Amino acid sequence: MPSRDQMAGIGEPGDMEEVNEAQGLEGDRSSLKSTMERNVKTQPDGPVKEKKLGMMKQFRESIKRVGERSPLASNSQESKDKSNSEQGGHGIDPEVTSPTHQLPPPPSPCLSAGSPMASPLKGLGGSFQRKEGGESAEDSLQKKHTRTRSDPSAIGDSLLKKGASIRRSLRLVGNKKDKALKQEQLQPVTEITVDEKREKERVEIKESYILPEIPLTPLSVMQINKLIGMEVLEEAYLNLLSLCQEFQQEREECTEEASSMELAKKEKDLRLLYNALLDKVKEIVRDSNSFPSRNKDLLVHVAHVIQEEEKREAEPGVAGMVGPGGWRGAWREAVSEGVQATLKSVHLDRPEQNASWLAIHLGMLSKAIVEDLKKVKGELQGSYPPSFNVFSTYVSCYHGAVSQHLKRLQQQVTDLKDYYTLLDWIINHYESEKVMSSPSLRPEMEAENIGLSLEEGFLDQLKGKYCMRAKEDMRASLDKILEIENEDMWIKKQAPETDDEHFFKSDIHMDIWTKVKSNAVNSKRIDADLEMRVVCSCLEELQQFPKRFENEFRYCCNSMENPSLWADYQITYINSFKALKEHMEGYRESCPTQVDHLSREVDGLVHRLVQGLEDQFKNDVRPYLRRMMTRKWLSTDEDFQQLLSRTEKLSQRCSQMRHPYVQMFVSSLHYYVVKEYVSQLMKNNYSCKNRKHDKAATKMRVQWDELNDLFEEMKTTHDWLHPVGDHLSNIIGEKNKRDIKNHLKHLVADYPDISKKHLSSVLYFRGLVRGREKRVILQCLTELKKKLGTAGNTGDKKRGLFIDMQVTITNTNCLADMPFSCLSSLLPDS
C-alpha cells in the first residue's frame, strides 16, 4: 500500500494548465501498461508473495504517475527541460535522469478553495479518450524520457528536441536576443488559444469513444476502492473491468467447493465495488452544478463509464447489475437529487417571521433556477455526449422538483395573499421570461416544454382553496365593516355625512365593492375562470350581510332617543345598499344566480328600512289624524297644522334619499295620510247639524288642497288620490239633499271600491242620518256601480282606497230607515 507521504503527494491540489493538455498525458497509460505486462510475465513463475509485491509495486507506480501528471510537477519538469535545451544540453541536473528520485510537487501559489485540482483525477483530464491513428505526444514524450534513463549518451539530444517541441507548441519563435519580448507576447497568445480550445471542447464532445486497454492483472479490491474514493475514475474503472474479467474466467473454470466459496466472496466484492462506483458517480453528478469547474473533467469520465456500462448491460455477470433503471437512470436520479438540493438551499422564512415570506422565497427560487440552468447550458452540457440530452434532463428534473416543492409550500399557506402569490407564480411567472423563458437560456430552452409537472388536480385544488379563503376573507371584512360602523357612528351618535348632491352617504357600499373588485381583479390576472369562481364566492358570502347588518343596526340603535337621527341613519343605509346593489349588477353575466339572491336580500333590507321610516311617521302623525272630522277639528286647525308640519319635515328628509326609493316612500305616506284622513268620516263620530256641513266642506277642501300641494312637491306617484277630497267635499257641502246623487257619478268612476256603507257614513257626517233622500242616494250608487260594471267588485287593488277603510256602525235602530208601508204589515192588527 502507498505510504501516508506518498498519498499526501498524490492529492496535492493545483490548477490544470492548457499547455499540459496540448502535450497530452496519455503516455502514462502506456507506461502503466508496460509495467503491468512486466508484472504479468514475472507473476506466473513466482510465488504468491512475489505476486502480491508486484501488485503493490504496480499500484505505487500508478499513484506516482498521478503525482507526475500534476500540473505543478509537469511545469517544474518542463521548465528544467527548457532550460537545458536552451543551454544546448549542457549542465543537466542529475536528479532529472535519476530513475529512483521523485520530486514532490510544491504547493501551488495560486491554489484557492474550490480549486479544480481538489482530487487527483484532474491529472487524468484527457487520458480516457485515445487518439486514433498514430502515437500521441505523451507516448513519444514518455519514450524519450525512458531513453534518457537507459541511454545517457542520448540525454542531450532528447532534451534539445523536447525543448524545441515545447517552444513550437507555445509559438516561441525568433532570436534568443528577443527573449524578453517573446515572453511578453506569450501570455495573451496563450490565453486566446486556451479560450478557443475550451470552447471547442465544450461543443465537440464526441458521442463515441475507444475504451482504453484493460489491465491483464487488476489491482486489489481495497486499491480499487481507494481509487474510487480519490475520484481516479479511469484507473478504478479499468481495474474493475479487469477484476470482472478475472471473475468470469475463474467462474467458468470453477470445479471445487472451496473455489465456489472464493468466487462468492469475489462476487460480493465486485458488487460492493460497483455500488461504490455508482455512489461516487451519483455524488459527482449531484454536486456537479455546485462546482462546475471542478467536476468538468470528472463528468467526462462519468459519461464514459455510463456509456460503457450500457454496452455491457446484456452481458452476464455483475457489470450491468446496478438497479432497475440502469446507469442512465441512476444518472437522472442524481441530477434530480442535485436539483432538489438546489431548491432546498433557497432561503425560506416561516410565515410568522415575515408576512411576505412566500413572495420573497419564490423570487429567490426563480433566480436560483435560472442561474442553475445557465450553468448547465454554459458549462455542464459540454462535458457530456449529445445523447445524454443534459439540458433537457435538467429542465425536466426542475419541472418535477419544483412541483413537489410547491406542494410542500402549499401546506404552509393560510392567507389569501399567499394563495394568490403561489397561484400567480405557477401560472404567470414560472413559464415567463422571469424563469423558464429567460433570454439567458436561449436557444436551448426554445425546444423544451416549459410547463410544470404538477400532479393531476393539484391546481384545481389550489384554486378551490383560494376561493374558499376568499370567501372567509370576505366574511372577515364584512365583520370589520360592521365593527367600524358601530364604533364611528352608532356609539358616538354621529350624524351621517352628505355627498355633493346633498344625499346622505355611507362608505359601507364602497368598502364592500372595493373588496369584491380587488379579489376579482387579482384572480383575473391568474385566469378568467378563477375570477368568476372568486366573485361568486364573495357574492355568496355577501348574501348573508343585509340581515346581519339589520340585526346589528337595530340592536345598537333601536333604543335611540333622537328619532330624527334614527330616521337619518335609515335614509343613509337605504342609499348605501341601493348603491351596493347597483355595483353588484356588474357581475350578473358571470354570476347570475348569486346576483339575484343578493338583490332580493338587499331589496328586503331596503323595504324594511323604508317601512321603519313609515312606521315612525305614522306613529308621529296618528294622534292628529284621529282628531280629524270631529267637533274640535271643525272649530280649530291645531291638529291639522301639526300633521302638516310633520309632513313638511318628512319632505325635507326625503330630499336626501335617492331614487327610486324616495318615490316609493313618499307615495306610501301619501296613501296613508289620505286613507287615514278619509277614514275619520267612516267612524261616525260626528254629524253636522244646523247647516254646519257647509263649513265642514269648505274647511275640508282647503286642507285637502294643502296636502295635495305638499305631496305634489314631494313628487308622489299616487296622484290618483287627489280627487277624492273634492268629491267628498262636494257631497258634504251640497245644500240640496236631492242633488247629492249628481256627484256620485265621478266618485264611483274614480273610486269604484266605494260601498253603500262608506257612502252612508259620509251622508251621516253631512247630517243626512235617515230618510227617503238617503235611500234614494244609496239606490243611485247601486245603479251606477251596475252601469259601470263594478257591482260587487272592489275595483283595482292597486288603486283601492275605500276597501281598506273600516266602517263603524253607530245606528243600531234597524227600523229607522224602513218605509211605513213595510212597518204596517208588522202590526198585530194587520
Secondary structure as UniProt FT lines:
FT   HELIX           4..10
FT   HELIX           18..23
FT   HELIX           27..42
FT   TURN            43..45
FT   HELIX           48..68
FT   HELIX           71..86
FT   TURN            87..89
FT   HELIX           94..97
FT   TURN            109..110
FT   TURN            113..114
FT   HELIX           116..118
FT   HELIX           120..124
FT   TURN            125..126
FT   HELIX           137..150
FT   HELIX           152..154
FT   HELIX           155..169
FT   TURN            170..171
FT   HELIX           176..178
FT   HELIX           179..203
FT   HELIX           221..229
FT   TURN            230..231
FT   HELIX           233..253
FT   HELIX           257..286
FT   TURN            287..290
FT   TURN            292..295
FT   HELIX           296..311
FT   TURN            312..314
FT   TURN            319..320
FT   TURN            324..325
FT   HELIX           326..344
FT   TURN            351..353
FT   TURN            355..356
FT   HELIX           357..375
FT   HELIX           376..380
FT   HELIX           381..383
FT   HELIX           386..388
FT   HELIX           390..410
FT   TURN            411..412
FT   HELIX           416..424
FT   HELIX           425..429
FT   TURN            430..431
FT   TURN            433..437
FT   HELIX           439..441
FT   TURN            442..443
FT   HELIX           444..447
FT   TURN            456..457
FT   HELIX           458..485
FT   HELIX           486..490
FT   TURN            491..493
FT   STRAND          497..498
FT   TURN            500..501
FT   STRAND          504..505
FT   HELIX           508..526
FT   HELIX           528..542
FT   TURN            543..544
FT   HELIX           545..557
FT   TURN            558..559
FT   HELIX           563..584
FT   HELIX           585..587
FT   TURN            588..590
FT   HELIX           592..626
FT   TURN            627..629
FT   HELIX           631..635
FT   HELIX           638..654
FT   TURN            655..656
FT   TURN            659..660
FT   HELIX           661..679
FT   HELIX           680..683
FT   TURN            690..692
FT   HELIX           693..713
FT   TURN            714..715
FT   HELIX           719..721
FT   HELIX           723..733
FT   HELIX           737..743
FT   HELIX           744..750
FT   TURN            752..753
FT   HELIX           756..766
FT   HELIX           772..787
FT   TURN            788..789
FT   TURN            791..792
FT   HELIX           797..799
FT   HELIX           802..804
FT   TURN            814..817
FT   HELIX           820..824
FT   TURN            825..826
FT   TURN            828..829
//
